[in-house]
Amino acid sequence: MNQEAGKGGLDAFLAAFDALPLGGFTGAANGRKYTVTRENLAGGKAQKLVARELGGTDYISLNLYRLDSGALLKPCEMPEEKVVRFVLALEVTG
């Protein structure tokens, strides 16, 4: 996440992201249902989340890097705001 997002926004995003289970699961966000995969890479220093809307076309993909200087969020070909809103709204359903 970029520095300008502010510490409070970063803390909320990281807390929501870290609360999500590793592996595959189903979830809901903003009135839509998704299949979601969250995985750790490079010993947890890099993390990936991919979500596909069930019965729809929405797609979320992000990489999160845990650097010594702080967390760095890199959405995959979509605005950072979209992935942040998604993670903050995502509720695990199965």
N, C-alpha and C positions, 0 to 999 in steps of 0.2 A: 504494500500500500504506500502511496506517495506520502512524503512528509507533510504536504499541505492539507492532508485529510484530517490531521489533528490526532493527538494521542487518544482522546476519548473514542473517536471513531475507529481507530486502529484497535484499541483494546476490545471494543464490542465485537468487531469483525473477527479477531483472533479467537476470542472466547467462543463465539458461535461456531467457527470453523473447527476448533479443537474438540468441541462437544459432539461433532458428527462421528459416527462409527467408521472404522476402516473397512474396506471391502465394498461389496455391493449392497444396496438397500433401496427401499422405496420411500418417497417423501412427498410432501405437499408444500407448495409456496404460492402465494398470491392466487389462490383458487384453482391451481393446476396441480396435477399429479405427475411425478417424475420417477424414472429409474436413475439412481445416482451411484457413482463409483468414486471412492476416495482412497488414495494410496500414498504411502510414504516412499520416497526415493532417496538415494544417497544417504542412508542412515538417518532419515528424518529431516535432513537439511533442505530437501526439496519435497514438495507435496503437490499432488494433482487431484483435481476434482472435475468430473464430467457428469453432466445431467442431461437426460433426454426426456422431453415431455411425452407422457403416455397418451396416445391418441391425438397428438398435436405435432407442431413443428418447432416448438421452442427448444433451444439448445444452449447449454451453459458449459464453458470450459475455462479452467484457470490453472495456473501454476503459482505456487506460493513458495518463496525461497526464504529460509531462516538464516540470515547472515549475521555475522558478529555486529554489524552496524544497525541491525533491525530487520524487520520483515519487509519483503519486497513482493508485491502482488503483480502478476503478469497475466491479465486476461488474454485469451486466445481469440483474436480478431473480433472483439466486442468491447464496448465501453466498460471501464472499471466500475462505474456506478451500477451497471446492470448486475455484475457478479456480486458486488457487495450487498445490494438489496436482496438478491436471491439467497445468499448465505444467511443473512439476518432473518429472513422470513421462513427459511426451510425448517420443516418439522418432520422428523423421522416417523414413518407410519408402518414400516415393516422391514 
